Amino acid sequence: MRLDLAFSDGAHGIWSAEELIARDTVLTRPLADPDYFARAFIEGGALAWPNGLELSPNALHQRLDTAGRLAKRAA
């Protein structure tokens, strides 16, 4: 499962939820269902799902940047 994320600084990247889904917790387990995963939305700047799972935009930005998967807007 992947999402194309765009950030307010103009950076963007493809985020894979596979590592998160592999945690197999009460909150992450539903993300393995493609129909449920597709219900993602933004709430208060966070990536969220209806079950209350929220992911910090700063943490997602950092993770993509560290992995070299964040494309930044040219200066």
Predicted model as a PDB file, atoms N, CA, C, CB and O in Angstrom, pLDDT in the B-factor column:
MODEL        1                                                                  
ATOM      1  N   MET A   1       0.839  -1.163   0.000  1.00 94.00           N  
ATOM      2  CA  MET A   1       0.000   0.000   0.000  1.00 94.00           C  
ATOM      3  C   MET A   1       0.895   1.240   0.000  1.00 94.00           C  
ATOM      4  CB  MET A   1      -0.961  -0.010   1.213  1.00 94.00           C  
ATOM      5  O   MET A   1       1.840   1.348   0.781  1.00 94.00           O  
ATOM      6  N   ARG A   2       0.571   2.161  -0.891  1.00 97.00           N  
ATOM      7  CA  ARG A   2       1.386   3.367  -1.030  1.00 97.00           C  
ATOM      8  C   ARG A   2       0.514   4.587  -1.222  1.00 97.00           C  
ATOM      9  CB  ARG A   2       2.356   3.230  -2.197  1.00 97.00           C  
ATOM     10  O   ARG A   2      -0.605   4.511  -1.729  1.00 97.00           O  
ATOM     11  N   LEU A   3       1.057   5.709  -0.804  1.00 97.00           N  
ATOM     12  CA  LEU A   3       0.401   6.998  -1.016  1.00 97.00           C  
ATOM     13  C   LEU A   3       1.425   7.987  -1.538  1.00 97.00           C  
ATOM     14  CB  LEU A   3      -0.256   7.521   0.294  1.00 97.00           C  
ATOM     15  O   LEU A   3       2.581   7.987  -1.115  1.00 97.00           O  
ATOM     16  N   ASP A   4       0.991   8.823  -2.455  1.00 96.00           N  
ATOM     17  CA  ASP A   4       1.820   9.922  -2.942  1.00 96.00           C  
ATOM     18  C   ASP A   4       1.533  11.106  -2.026  1.00 96.00           C  
ATOM     19  CB  ASP A   4       1.524  10.268  -4.469  1.00 96.00           C  
ATOM     20  O   ASP A   4       0.438  11.667  -2.055  1.00 96.00           O  
ATOM     21  N   LEU A   5       2.513  11.482  -1.217  1.00 96.00           N  
ATOM     22  CA  LEU A   5       2.332  12.544  -0.237  1.00 96.00           C  
ATOM     23  C   LEU A   5       2.961  13.843  -0.728  1.00 96.00           C  
ATOM     24  CB  LEU A   5       2.934  12.138   1.111  1.00 96.00           C  
ATOM     25  O   LEU A   5       4.073  13.842  -1.258  1.00 96.00           O  
ATOM     26  N   ALA A   6       2.248  14.944  -0.549  1.00 95.00           N  
ATOM     27  CA  ALA A   6       2.759  16.276  -0.874  1.00 95.00           C  
ATOM     28  C   ALA A   6       2.767  17.088   0.420  1.00 95.00           C  
ATOM     29  CB  ALA A   6       1.887  16.980  -1.994  1.00 95.00           C  
ATOM     30  O   ALA A   6       1.813  17.052   1.197  1.00 95.00           O  
ATOM     31  N   PHE A   7       3.851  17.815   0.633  1.00 95.00           N  
ATOM     32  CA  PHE A   7       4.028  18.579   1.859  1.00 95.00           C  
ATOM     33  C   PHE A   7       3.979  20.076   1.580  1.00 95.00           C  
ATOM     34  CB  PHE A   7       5.350  18.209   2.530  1.00 95.00           C  
ATOM     35  O   PHE A   7       4.166  20.511   0.443  1.00 95.00           O  
ATOM     36  N   SER A   8       3.727  20.857   2.619  1.00 92.00           N  
ATOM     37  CA  SER A   8       3.552  22.301   2.458  1.00 92.00           C  
ATOM     38  C   SER A   8       4.812  23.014   1.981  1.00 92.00           C  
ATOM     39  CB  SER A   8       3.106  22.904   3.757  1.00 92.00           C  
ATOM     40  O   SER A   8       4.728  24.138   1.487  1.00 92.00           O  
ATOM     41  N   ASP A   9       5.980  22.385   2.117  1.00 93.00           N  
ATOM     42  CA  ASP A   9       7.213  23.003   1.622  1.00 93.00           C  
ATOM     43  C   ASP A   9       7.460  22.692   0.147  1.00 93.00           C  
ATOM     44  CB  ASP A   9       8.400  22.533   2.450  1.00 93.00           C  
ATOM     45  O   ASP A   9       8.504  23.047  -0.399  1.00 93.00           O  
ATOM     46  N   GLY A  10       6.497  22.028  -0.496  1.00 93.00           N  
ATOM     47  CA  GLY A  10       6.613  21.696  -1.908  1.00 93.00           C  
ATOM     48  C   GLY A  10       7.250  20.344  -2.174  1.00 93.00           C  
ATOM     49  O   GLY A  10       7.255  19.878  -3.314  1.00 93.00           O  
ATOM     50  N   ALA A  11       7.787  19.708  -1.144  1.00 96.00           N  
ATOM     51  CA  ALA A  11       8.389  18.384  -1.310  1.00 96.00           C  
ATOM     52  C   ALA A  11       7.285  17.342  -1.459  1.00 96.00           C  
ATOM     53  CB  ALA A  11       9.313  18.037  -0.106  1.00 96.00           C  
ATOM     54  O   ALA A  11       6.164  17.539  -0.990  1.00 96.00           O  
ATOM     55  N   HIS A  12       7.615  16.239  -2.113  1.00 96.00           N  
ATOM     56  CA  HIS A  12       6.651  15.153  -2.268  1.00 96.00           C  
ATOM     57  C   HIS A  12       7.393  13.832  -2.417  1.00 96.00           C  
ATOM     58  CB  HIS A  12       5.727  15.402  -3.488  1.00 96.00           C  
ATOM     59  O   HIS A  12       8.571  13.797  -2.772  1.00 96.00           O  
ATOM     60  N   GLY A  13       6.687  12.762  -2.140  1.00 96.00           N  
ATOM     61  CA  GLY A  13       7.281  11.443  -2.267  1.00 96.00           C  
ATOM     62  C   GLY A  13       6.247  10.353  -2.082  1.00 96.00           C  
ATOM     63  O   GLY A  13       5.161  10.583  -1.549  1.00 96.00           O  
ATOM     64  N   ILE A  14       6.602   9.174  -2.527  1.00 96.00           N  
ATOM     65  CA  ILE A  14       5.739   8.005  -2.392  1.00 96.00           C  
ATOM     66  C   ILE A  14       6.081   7.321  -1.067  1.00 96.00           C  
ATOM     67  CB  ILE A  14       5.913   7.018  -3.610  1.00 96.00           C  
ATOM     68  O   ILE A  14       7.214   6.893  -0.845  1.00 96.00           O  
ATOM     69  N   TRP A  15       5.077   7.229  -0.196  1.00 97.00           N  
ATOM     70  CA  TRP A  15       5.247   6.585   1.101  1.00 97.00           C  
ATOM     71  C   TRP A  15       4.628   5.199   1.047  1.00 97.00           C  
ATOM     72  CB  TRP A  15       4.612   7.431   2.237  1.00 97.00           C  
ATOM     73  O   TRP A  15       3.485   5.040   0.620  1.00 97.00           O  
ATOM     74  N   SER A  16       5.380   4.200   1.480  1.00 96.00           N  
ATOM     75  CA  SER A  16       4.893   2.828   1.563  1.00 96.00           C  
ATOM     76  C   SER A  16       4.494   2.529   3.000  1.00 96.00           C  
ATOM     77  CB  SER A  16       5.967   1.821   1.067  1.00 96.00           C  
ATOM     78  O   SER A  16       5.248   2.796   3.935  1.00 96.00           O  
ATOM     79  N   ALA A  17       3.304   1.975   3.162  1.00 96.00           N  
ATOM     80  CA  ALA A  17       2.799   1.640   4.492  1.00 96.00           C  
ATOM     81  C   ALA A  17       3.144   0.212   4.895  1.00 96.00           C  
ATOM     82  CB  ALA A  17       1.298   1.835   4.540  1.00 96.00           C  
ATOM     83  O   ALA A  17       2.705  -0.243   5.951  1.00 96.00           O  
ATOM     84  N   GLU A  18       3.905  -0.494   4.099  1.00 96.00           N  
ATOM     85  CA  GLU A  18       4.182  -1.905   4.382  1.00 96.00           C  
ATOM     86  C   GLU A  18       4.804  -2.115   5.764  1.00 96.00           C  
ATOM     87  CB  GLU A  18       5.105  -2.472   3.318  1.00 96.00           C  
ATOM     88  O   GLU A  18       4.408  -3.030   6.485  1.00 96.00           O  
ATOM     89  N   GLU A  19       5.768  -1.280   6.136  1.00 95.00           N  
ATOM     90  CA  GLU A  19       6.412  -1.420   7.445  1.00 95.00           C  
ATOM     91  C   GLU A  19       5.410  -1.177   8.577  1.00 95.00           C  
ATOM     92  CB  GLU A  19       7.596  -0.443   7.568  1.00 95.00           C  
ATOM     93  O   GLU A  19       5.423  -1.871   9.593  1.00 95.00           O  
ATOM     94  N   LEU A  20       4.558  -0.197   8.387  1.00 96.00           N  
ATOM     95  CA  LEU A  20       3.533   0.105   9.389  1.00 96.00           C  
ATOM     96  C   LEU A  20       2.534  -1.044   9.505  1.00 96.00           C  
ATOM     97  CB  LEU A  20       2.799   1.411   9.034  1.00 96.00           C  
ATOM     98  O   LEU A  20       2.181  -1.454  10.611  1.00 96.00           O  
ATOM     99  N   ILE A  21       2.084  -1.555   8.378  1.00 97.00           N  
ATOM    100  CA  ILE A  21       1.128  -2.665   8.368  1.00 97.00           C  
ATOM    101  C   ILE A  21       1.738  -3.914   9.012  1.00 97.00           C  
ATOM    102  CB  ILE A  21       0.678  -2.977   6.922  1.00 97.00           C  
ATOM    103  O   ILE A  21       1.046  -4.670   9.694  1.00 97.00           O  
ATOM    104  N   ALA A  22       3.018  -4.119   8.793  1.00 97.00           N  
ATOM    105  CA  ALA A  22       3.705  -5.298   9.343  1.00 97.00           C  
ATOM    106  C   ALA A  22       3.731  -5.293  10.867  1.00 97.00           C  
ATOM    107  CB  ALA A  22       5.130  -5.369   8.811  1.00 97.00           C  
ATOM    108  O   ALA A  22       3.952  -6.341  11.473  1.00 97.00           O  
ATOM    109  N   ARG A  23       3.512  -4.147  11.503  1.00 96.00           N  
ATOM    110  CA  ARG A  23       3.469  -4.095  12.976  1.00 96.00           C  
ATOM    111  C   ARG A  23       2.288  -4.893  13.514  1.00 96.00           C  
ATOM    112  CB  ARG A  23       3.381  -2.634  13.465  1.00 96.00           C  
ATOM    113  O   ARG A  23       2.314  -5.362  14.652  1.00 96.00           O  
ATOM    114  N   ASP A  24       1.254  -5.045  12.691  1.00 96.00           N  
ATOM    115  CA  ASP A  24       0.087  -5.876  13.008  1.00 96.00           C  
ATOM    116  C   ASP A  24      -0.503  -5.549  14.380  1.00 96.00           C  
ATOM    117  CB  ASP A  24       0.467  -7.348  12.954  1.00 96.00           C  
ATOM    118  O   ASP A  24      -0.655  -6.425  15.231  1.00 96.00           O  
ATOM    119  N   THR A  25      -0.832  -4.270  14.575  1.00 97.00           N  
ATOM    120  CA  THR A  25      -1.483  -3.845  15.808  1.00 97.00           C  
ATOM    121  C   THR A  25      -2.968  -3.603  15.528  1.00 97.00           C  
ATOM    122  CB  THR A  25      -0.806  -2.562  16.385  1.00 97.00           C  
ATOM    123  O   THR A  25      -3.413  -3.662  14.382  1.00 97.00           O  
ATOM    124  N   VAL A  26      -3.707  -3.335  16.569  1.00 96.00           N  
ATOM    125  CA  VAL A  26      -5.140  -3.070  16.420  1.00 96.00           C  
ATOM    126  C   VAL A  26      -5.374  -1.900  15.450  1.00 96.00           C  
ATOM    127  CB  VAL A  26      -5.781  -2.762  17.800  1.00 96.00           C  
ATOM    128  O   VAL A  26      -6.302  -1.939  14.642  1.00 96.00           O  
ATOM    129  N   LEU A  27      -4.543  -0.879  15.532  1.00 96.00           N  
ATOM    130  CA  LEU A  27      -4.723   0.286  14.662  1.00 96.00           C  
ATOM    131  C   LEU A  27      -4.173   0.091  13.255  1.00 96.00           C  
ATOM    132  CB  LEU A  27      -4.068   1.478  15.282  1.00 96.00           C  
ATOM    133  O   LEU A  27      -4.708   0.658  12.302  1.00 96.00           O  
ATOM    134  N   THR A  28      -3.115  -0.701  13.109  1.00 97.00           N  
ATOM    135  CA  THR A  28      -2.505  -0.852  11.780  1.00 97.00           C  
ATOM    136  C   THR A  28      -3.080  -2.007  10.966  1.00 97.00           C  
ATOM    137  CB  THR A  28      -1.026  -1.048  11.927  1.00 97.00           C  
ATOM    138  O   THR A  28      -3.002  -1.989   9.737  1.00 97.00           O  
ATOM    139  N   ARG A  29      -3.646  -2.992  11.616  1.00 97.00           N  
ATOM    140  CA  ARG A  29      -4.183  -4.171  10.927  1.00 97.00           C  
ATOM    141  C   ARG A  29      -5.197  -3.819   9.833  1.00 97.00           C  
ATOM    142  CB  ARG A  29      -4.832  -5.096  11.935  1.00 97.00           C  
ATOM    143  O   ARG A  29      -5.136  -4.406   8.753  1.00 97.00           O  
ATOM    144  N   PRO A  30      -6.125  -2.886  10.067  1.00 97.00           N  
ATOM    145  CA  PRO A  30      -7.099  -2.564   9.017  1.00 97.00           C  
ATOM    146  C   PRO A  30      -6.475  -1.997   7.739  1.00 97.00           C  
ATOM    147  CB  PRO A  30      -8.097  -1.582   9.550  1.00 97.00           C  
ATOM    148  O   PRO A  30      -7.074  -2.084   6.668  1.00 97.00           O  
ATOM    149  N   LEU A  31      -5.279  -1.419   7.847  1.00 97.00           N  
ATOM    150  CA  LEU A  31      -4.635  -0.833   6.668  1.00 97.00           C  
ATOM    151  C   LEU A  31      -4.250  -1.877   5.622  1.00 97.00           C  
ATOM    152  CB  LEU A  31      -3.402  -0.064   7.087  1.00 97.00           C  
ATOM    153  O   LEU A  31      -3.989  -1.527   4.471  1.00 97.00           O  
ATOM    154  N   ALA A  32      -4.213  -3.132   5.998  1.00 97.00           N  
ATOM    155  CA  ALA A  32      -3.885  -4.202   5.053  1.00 97.00           C  
ATOM    156  C   ALA A  32      -5.001  -4.413   4.030  1.00 97.00           C  
ATOM    157  CB  ALA A  32      -3.617  -5.507   5.806  1.00 97.00           C  
ATOM    158  O   ALA A  32      -4.771  -4.997   2.971  1.00 97.00           O  
ATOM    159  N   ASP A  33      -6.194  -3.944   4.340  1.00 97.00           N  
ATOM    160  CA  ASP A  33      -7.327  -4.031   3.411  1.00 97.00           C  
ATOM    161  C   ASP A  33      -7.259  -2.830   2.470  1.00 97.00           C  
ATOM    162  CB  ASP A  33      -8.704  -4.072   4.182  1.00 97.00           C  
ATOM    163  O   ASP A  33      -7.379  -1.692   2.924  1.00 97.00           O  
ATOM    164  N   PRO A  34      -7.069  -3.061   1.161  1.00 97.00           N  
ATOM    165  CA  PRO A  34      -6.936  -1.949   0.215  1.00 97.00           C  
ATOM    166  C   PRO A  34      -8.099  -0.954   0.264  1.00 97.00           C  
ATOM    167  CB  PRO A  34      -6.811  -2.493  -1.180  1.00 97.00           C  
ATOM    168  O   PRO A  34      -7.886   0.250   0.116  1.00 97.00           O  
ATOM    169  N   ASP A  35      -9.321  -1.441   0.470  1.00 98.00           N  
ATOM    170  CA  ASP A  35     -10.470  -0.538   0.532  1.00 98.00           C  
ATOM    171  C   ASP A  35     -10.390   0.367   1.765  1.00 98.00           C  
ATOM    172  CB  ASP A  35     -11.781  -1.343   0.548  1.00 98.00           C  
ATOM    173  O   ASP A  35     -10.721   1.551   1.697  1.00 98.00           O  
ATOM    174  N   TYR A  36      -9.954  -0.194   2.874  1.00 98.00           N  
ATOM    175  CA  TYR A  36      -9.810   0.614   4.088  1.00 98.00           C  
ATOM    176  C   TYR A  36      -8.644   1.586   3.936  1.00 98.00           C  
ATOM    177  CB  TYR A  36      -9.600  -0.290   5.326  1.00 98.00           C  
ATOM    178  O   TYR A  36      -8.765   2.758   4.292  1.00 98.00           O  
ATOM    179  N   PHE A  37      -7.532   1.114   3.417  1.00 98.00           N  
ATOM    180  CA  PHE A  37      -6.361   1.962   3.225  1.00 98.00           C  
ATOM    181  C   PHE A  37      -6.717   3.190   2.376  1.00 98.00           C  
ATOM    182  CB  PHE A  37      -5.221   1.161   2.563  1.00 98.00           C  
ATOM    183  O   PHE A  37      -6.234   4.293   2.630  1.00 98.00           O  
ATOM    184  N   ALA A  38      -7.554   2.983   1.381  1.00 97.00           N  
ATOM    185  CA  ALA A  38      -7.957   4.065   0.468  1.00 97.00           C  
ATOM    186  C   ALA A  38      -8.813   5.125   1.164  1.00 97.00           C  
ATOM    187  CB  ALA A  38      -8.726   3.486  -0.718  1.00 97.00           C  
ATOM    188  O   ALA A  38      -9.073   6.180   0.584  1.00 97.00           O  
ATOM    189  N   ARG A  39      -9.244   4.869   2.368  1.00 98.00           N  
ATOM    190  CA  ARG A  39     -10.070   5.833   3.109  1.00 98.00           C  
ATOM    191  C   ARG A  39      -9.228   6.867   3.854  1.00 98.00           C  
ATOM    192  CB  ARG A  39     -10.966   5.100   4.098  1.00 98.00           C  
ATOM    193  O   ARG A  39      -9.757   7.621   4.670  1.00 98.00           O  
ATOM    194  N   ALA A  40      -7.942   6.908   3.584  1.00 97.00           N  
ATOM    195  CA  ALA A  40      -7.045   7.881   4.216  1.00 97.00           C  
ATOM    196  C   ALA A  40      -7.530   9.298   3.941  1.00 97.00           C  
ATOM    197  CB  ALA A  40      -5.595   7.702   3.708  1.00 97.00           C  
ATOM    198  O   ALA A  40      -8.080   9.591   2.879  1.00 97.00           O  
ATOM    199  N   PHE A  41      -7.313  10.174   4.925  1.00 97.00           N  
ATOM    200  CA  PHE A  41      -7.671  11.577   4.774  1.00 97.00           C  
ATOM    201  C   PHE A  41      -6.713  12.414   5.622  1.00 97.00           C  
ATOM    202  CB  PHE A  41      -9.160  11.828   5.186  1.00 97.00           C  
ATOM    203  O   PHE A  41      -5.952  11.874   6.425  1.00 97.00           O  
ATOM    204  N   ILE A  42      -6.756  13.724   5.440  1.00 96.00           N  
ATOM    205  CA  ILE A  42      -5.928  14.635   6.219  1.00 96.00           C  
ATOM    206  C   ILE A  42      -6.797  15.291   7.287  1.00 96.00           C  
ATOM    207  CB  ILE A  42      -5.259  15.707   5.306  1.00 96.00           C  
ATOM    208  O   ILE A  42      -7.858  15.841   6.991  1.00 96.00           O  
ATOM    209  N   GLU A  43      -6.329  15.225   8.535  1.00 95.00           N  
ATOM    210  CA  GLU A  43      -7.045  15.860   9.638  1.00 95.00           C  
ATOM    211  C   GLU A  43      -6.043  16.636  10.482  1.00 95.00           C  
ATOM    212  CB  GLU A  43      -7.806  14.805  10.502  1.00 95.00           C  
ATOM    213  O   GLU A  43      -5.128  16.058  11.068  1.00 95.00           O  
ATOM    214  N   GLY A  44      -6.224  17.937  10.537  1.00 93.00           N  
ATOM    215  CA  GLY A  44      -5.308  18.770  11.309  1.00 93.00           C  
ATOM    216  C   GLY A  44      -3.875  18.662  10.829  1.00 93.00           C  
ATOM    217  O   GLY A  44      -2.943  18.824  11.617  1.00 93.00           O  
ATOM    218  N   GLY A  45      -3.686  18.393   9.554  1.00 92.00           N  
ATOM    219  CA  GLY A  45      -2.354  18.252   8.971  1.00 92.00           C  
ATOM    220  C   GLY A  45      -1.791  16.847   9.023  1.00 92.00           C  
ATOM    221  O   GLY A  45      -0.777  16.568   8.383  1.00 92.00           O  
ATOM    222  N   ALA A  46      -2.420  15.959   9.766  1.00 96.00           N  
ATOM    223  CA  ALA A  46      -1.930  14.584   9.911  1.00 96.00           C  
ATOM    224  C   ALA A  46      -2.615  13.658   8.909  1.00 96.00           C  
ATOM    225  CB  ALA A  46      -2.164  14.075  11.349  1.00 96.00           C  
ATOM    226  O   ALA A  46      -3.776  13.861   8.555  1.00 96.00           O  
ATOM    227  N   LEU A  47      -1.894  12.656   8.464  1.00 97.00           N  
ATOM    228  CA  LEU A  47      -2.470  11.593   7.654  1.00 97.00           C  
ATOM    229  C   LEU A  47      -3.262  10.704   8.599  1.00 97.00           C  
ATOM    230  CB  LEU A  47      -1.365  10.778   6.873  1.00 97.00           C  
ATOM    231  O   LEU A  47      -2.728  10.245   9.608  1.00 97.00           O  
ATOM    232  N   ALA A  48      -4.527  10.455   8.285  1.00 98.00           N  
ATOM    233  CA  ALA A  48      -5.398   9.764   9.240  1.00 98.00           C  
ATOM    234  C   ALA A  48      -6.298   8.740   8.551  1.00 98.00           C  
ATOM    235  CB  ALA A  48      -6.254  10.776   9.998  1.00 98.00           C  
ATOM    236  O   ALA A  48      -6.496   8.763   7.336  1.00 98.00           O  
ATOM    237  N   TRP A  49      -6.838   7.831   9.388  1.00 98.00           N  
ATOM    238  CA  TRP A  49      -7.826   6.851   8.953  1.00 98.00           C  
ATOM    239  C   TRP A  49      -8.989   6.890   9.935  1.00 98.00           C  
ATOM    240  CB  TRP A  49      -7.207   5.414   8.861  1.00 98.00           C  
ATOM    241  O   TRP A  49      -8.845   7.396  11.048  1.00 98.00           O  
ATOM    242  N   PRO A  50     -10.131   6.362   9.535  1.00 98.00           N  
ATOM    243  CA  PRO A  50     -11.327   6.439  10.386  1.00 98.00           C  
ATOM    244  C   PRO A  50     -11.194   5.786  11.769  1.00 98.00           C  
ATOM    245  CB  PRO A  50     -12.463   5.805   9.672  1.00 98.00           C  
ATOM    246  O   PRO A  50     -11.952   6.134  12.675  1.00 98.00           O  
ATOM    247  N   ASN A  51     -10.267   4.863  11.954  1.00 97.00           N  
ATOM    248  CA  ASN A  51     -10.126   4.190  13.252  1.00 97.00           C  
ATOM    249  C   ASN A  51      -9.339   5.010  14.272  1.00 97.00           C  
ATOM    250  CB  ASN A  51      -9.453   2.854  13.062  1.00 97.00           C  
ATOM    251  O   ASN A  51      -9.100   4.548  15.387  1.00 97.00           O  
ATOM    252  N   GLY A  52      -8.935   6.230  13.892  1.00 96.00           N  
ATOM    253  CA  GLY A  52      -8.213   7.093  14.808  1.00 96.00           C  
ATOM    254  C   GLY A  52      -6.709   7.093  14.627  1.00 96.00           C  
ATOM    255  O   GLY A  52      -6.015   7.869  15.285  1.00 96.00           O  
ATOM    256  N   LEU A  53      -6.190   6.250  13.759  1.00 97.00           N  
ATOM    257  CA  LEU A  53      -4.754   6.243  13.496  1.00 97.00           C  
ATOM    258  C   LEU A  53      -4.378   7.540  12.790  1.00 97.00           C  
ATOM    259  CB  LEU A  53      -4.343   5.005  12.642  1.00 97.00           C  
ATOM    260  O   LEU A  53      -4.984   7.903  11.782  1.00 97.00           O  
ATOM    261  N   GLU A  54      -3.382   8.232  13.319  1.00 97.00           N  
ATOM    262  CA  GLU A  54      -2.876   9.462  12.720  1.00 97.00           C  
ATOM    263  C   GLU A  54      -1.361   9.396  12.654  1.00 97.00           C  
ATOM    264  CB  GLU A  54      -3.338  10.705  13.519  1.00 97.00           C  
ATOM    265  O   GLU A  54      -0.707   8.932  13.588  1.00 97.00           O  
ATOM    266  N   LEU A  55      -0.807   9.866  11.542  1.00 97.00           N  
ATOM    267  CA  LEU A  55       0.637   9.895  11.361  1.00 97.00           C  
ATOM    268  C   LEU A  55       1.081  11.342  11.180  1.00 97.00           C  
ATOM    269  CB  LEU A  55       1.069   9.023  10.147  1.00 97.00           C  
ATOM    270  O   LEU A  55       0.509  12.075  10.373  1.00 97.00           O  
ATOM    271  N   SER A  56       2.077  11.742  11.913  1.00 97.00           N  
ATOM    272  CA  SER A  56       2.598  13.097  11.885  1.00 97.00           C  
ATOM    273  C   SER A  56       3.201  13.424  10.514  1.00 97.00           C  
ATOM    274  CB  SER A  56       3.645  13.283  12.985  1.00 97.00           C  
ATOM    275  O   SER A  56       3.981  12.640   9.976  1.00 97.00           O  
ATOM    276  N   PRO A  57       2.840  14.578   9.955  1.00 96.00           N  
ATOM    277  CA  PRO A  57       3.440  14.965   8.681  1.00 96.00           C  
ATOM    278  C   PRO A  57       4.951  15.170   8.813  1.00 96.00           C  
ATOM    279  CB  PRO A  57       2.781  16.242   8.156  1.00 96.00           C  
ATOM    280  O   PRO A  57       5.698  14.878   7.879  1.00 96.00           O  
ATOM    281  N   ASN A  58       5.403  15.665   9.959  1.00 96.00           N  
ATOM    282  CA  ASN A  58       6.843  15.864  10.151  1.00 96.00           C  
ATOM    283  C   ASN A  58       7.586  14.538  10.147  1.00 96.00           C  
ATOM    284  CB  ASN A  58       7.111  16.608  11.461  1.00 96.00           C  
ATOM    285  O   ASN A  58       8.659  14.420   9.556  1.00 96.00           O  
ATOM    286  N   ALA A  59       7.009  13.541  10.811  1.00 96.00           N  
ATOM    287  CA  ALA A  59       7.650  12.221  10.855  1.00 96.00           C  
ATOM    288  C   ALA A  59       7.668  11.582   9.469  1.00 96.00           C  
ATOM    289  CB  ALA A  59       6.921  11.300  11.855  1.00 96.00           C  
ATOM    290  O   ALA A  59       8.666  10.973   9.085  1.00 96.00           O  
ATOM    291  N   LEU A  60       6.586  11.712   8.721  1.00 97.00           N  
ATOM    292  CA  LEU A  60       6.543  11.161   7.365  1.00 97.00           C  
ATOM    293  C   LEU A  60       7.562  11.856   6.461  1.00 97.00           C  
ATOM    294  CB  LEU A  60       5.129  11.299   6.774  1.00 97.00           C  
ATOM    295  O   LEU A  60       8.263  11.202   5.689  1.00 97.00           O  
ATOM    296  N   HIS A  61       7.639  13.180   6.560  1.00 96.00           N  
ATOM    297  CA  HIS A  61       8.593  13.971   5.779  1.00 96.00           C  
ATOM    298  C   HIS A  61      10.017  13.506   6.092  1.00 96.00           C  
ATOM    299  CB  HIS A  61       8.432  15.495   6.081  1.00 96.00           C  
ATOM    300  O   HIS A  61      10.811  13.250   5.187  1.00 96.00           O  
ATOM    301  N   GLN A  62      10.324  13.402   7.373  1.00 96.00           N  
ATOM    302  CA  GLN A  62      11.658  12.980   7.810  1.00 96.00           C  
ATOM    303  C   GLN A  62      11.991  11.579   7.318  1.00 96.00           C  
ATOM    304  CB  GLN A  62      11.757  13.030   9.333  1.00 96.00           C  
ATOM    305  O   GLN A  62      13.097  11.326   6.840  1.00 96.00           O  
ATOM    306  N   ARG A  63      11.033  10.675   7.437  1.00 94.00           N  
ATOM    307  CA  ARG A  63      11.264   9.286   7.021  1.00 94.00           C  
ATOM    308  C   ARG A  63      11.550   9.198   5.515  1.00 94.00           C  
ATOM    309  CB  ARG A  63      10.042   8.412   7.379  1.00 94.00           C  
ATOM    310  O   ARG A  63      12.466   8.496   5.087  1.00 94.00           O  
ATOM    311  N   LEU A  64      10.757   9.918   4.728  1.00 96.00           N  
ATOM    312  CA  LEU A  64      10.980   9.918   3.283  1.00 96.00           C  
ATOM    313  C   LEU A  64      12.318  10.558   2.940  1.00 96.00           C  
ATOM    314  CB  LEU A  64       9.843  10.654   2.563  1.00 96.00           C  
ATOM    315  O   LEU A  64      13.038  10.064   2.072  1.00 96.00           O  
ATOM    316  N   ASP A  65      12.656  11.650   3.612  1.00 95.00           N  
ATOM    317  CA  ASP A  65      13.914  12.345   3.350  1.00 95.00           C  
ATOM    318  C   ASP A  65      15.102  11.461   3.703  1.00 95.00           C  
ATOM    319  CB  ASP A  65      13.979  13.658   4.140  1.00 95.00           C  
ATOM    320  O   ASP A  65      16.051  11.358   2.926  1.00 95.00           O  
ATOM    321  N   THR A  66      15.055  10.826   4.860  1.00 95.00           N  
ATOM    322  CA  THR A  66      16.140   9.946   5.299  1.00 95.00           C  
ATOM    323  C   THR A  66      16.331   8.777   4.336  1.00 95.00           C  
ATOM    324  CB  THR A  66      15.860   9.420   6.710  1.00 95.00           C  
ATOM    325  O   THR A  66      17.457   8.338   4.100  1.00 95.00           O  
ATOM    326  N   ALA A  67      15.233   8.278   3.784  1.00 94.00           N  
ATOM    327  CA  ALA A  67      15.292   7.145   2.862  1.00 94.00           C  
ATOM    328  C   ALA A  67      15.653   7.568   1.436  1.00 94.00           C  
ATOM    329  CB  ALA A  67      13.962   6.418   2.856  1.00 94.00           C  
ATOM    330  O   ALA A  67      15.796   6.727   0.549  1.00 94.00           O  
ATOM    331  N   GLY A  68      15.801   8.892   1.223  1.00 94.00           N  
ATOM    332  CA  GLY A  68      16.141   9.373  -0.119  1.00 94.00           C  
ATOM    333  C   GLY A  68      14.961   9.298  -1.077  1.00 94.00           C  
ATOM    334  O   GLY A  68      15.154   9.249  -2.292  1.00 94.00           O  
ATOM    335  N   ARG A  69      13.744   9.288  -0.547  1.00 94.00           N  
ATOM    336  CA  ARG A  69      12.552   9.160  -1.397  1.00 94.00           C  
ATOM    337  C   ARG A  69      11.716  10.428  -1.400  1.00 94.00           C  
ATOM    338  CB  ARG A  69      11.699   7.990  -0.935  1.00 94.00           C  
ATOM    339  O   ARG A  69      10.532  10.393  -1.735  1.00 94.00           O  
ATOM    340  N   LEU A  70      12.326  11.553  -1.026  1.00 95.00           N  
ATOM    341  CA  LEU A  70      11.612  12.813  -0.984  1.00 95.00           C  
ATOM    342  C   LEU A  70      12.164  13.726  -2.075  1.00 95.00           C  
ATOM    343  CB  LEU A  70      11.731  13.475   0.415  1.00 95.00           C  
ATOM    344  O   LEU A  70      13.350  14.058  -2.083  1.00 95.00           O  
ATOM    345  N   ALA A  71      11.295  14.124  -2.986  1.00 95.00           N  
ATOM    346  CA  ALA A  71      11.686  15.067  -4.044  1.00 95.00           C  
ATOM    347  C   ALA A  71      11.380  16.465  -3.540  1.00 95.00           C  
ATOM    348  CB  ALA A  71      10.934  14.774  -5.404  1.00 95.00           C  
ATOM    349  O   ALA A  71      10.255  16.765  -3.142  1.00 95.00           O  
ATOM    350  N   LYS A  72      12.392  17.312  -3.560  1.00 88.00           N  
ATOM    351  CA  LYS A  72      12.213  18.668  -3.049  1.00 88.00           C  
ATOM    352  C   LYS A  72      12.098  19.651  -4.194  1.00 88.00           C  
ATOM    353  CB  LYS A  72      13.372  19.062  -2.129  1.00 88.00           C  
ATOM    354  O   LYS A  72      12.685  19.472  -5.261  1.00 88.00           O  
ATOM    355  N   ARG A  73      11.324  20.692  -3.944  1.00 77.00           N  
ATOM    356  CA  ARG A  73      11.151  21.749  -4.933  1.00 77.00           C  
ATOM    357  C   ARG A  73      12.484  22.429  -5.170  1.00 77.00           C  
ATOM    358  CB  ARG A  73      10.087  22.774  -4.477  1.00 77.00           C  
ATOM    359  O   ARG A  73      13.212  22.739  -4.226  1.00 77.00           O  
ATOM    360  N   ALA A  74      12.803  22.659  -6.442  1.00 68.00           N  
ATOM    361  CA  ALA A  74      14.049  23.337  -6.777  1.00 68.00           C  
ATOM    362  C   ALA A  74      13.988  24.793  -6.315  1.00 68.00           C  
ATOM    363  CB  ALA A  74      14.323  23.258  -8.299  1.00 68.00           C  
ATOM    364  O   ALA A  74      12.943  25.440  -6.391  1.00 68.00           O  
ATOM    365  N   ALA A  75      15.114  25.290  -5.840  1.00 60.00           N  
ATOM    366  CA  ALA A  75      15.193  26.678  -5.339  1.00 60.00           C  
ATOM    367  C   ALA A  75      15.151  27.675  -6.483  1.00 60.00           C  
ATOM    368  CB  ALA A  75      16.478  26.888  -4.515  1.00 60.00           C  
ATOM    369  O   ALA A  75      15.207  28.883  -6.251  1.00 60.00           O  
TER     370      ALA A  75                                                      
ENDMDL                                                                          
END                                                                             
